[in-house]
């Protein structure tokens, strides 16, 4: 089972709200997930990102793969700078 950290879309039409989730790579975008590790709200100015850094680090250490979008969000929040 390969695990990915990716976005799951929620919210109304034209008002997206995303949860940053850990899920099996074969499960659907908004389907079954293993854990919710944060949120991303692009509607606000500036966009709001809330992260559970300890849980994200745990899943990365277990071999979870970050999607490109999640990786860029974590970079903007300085997640990787905190690890170094």
FENTA-V139015 format. One line per field, one symbol per residue. ss: DSSP state (H for helix, E for strand, C for the rest). phi: phi as a letter, one per 40 degrees, with the letter a starting at -180 (. if undefined). Layout:
# FENTA-V139015
ss = ???
phi = ???
This chain:
# FENTA-V139015
ss = CCEEEEEEEEEECCEEEEEEEEEECCCCCCCCCCEEEEEEECCCCCCEEEECHHHHHHHHHCCCEECHHHHHHHHHCCHHHHHC
phi = .cbbbacbcbgccgbcabbcbbacccccdbccbcacbibabcccbcdcbbbccccccdcccchcbccccccccccccgcccccc
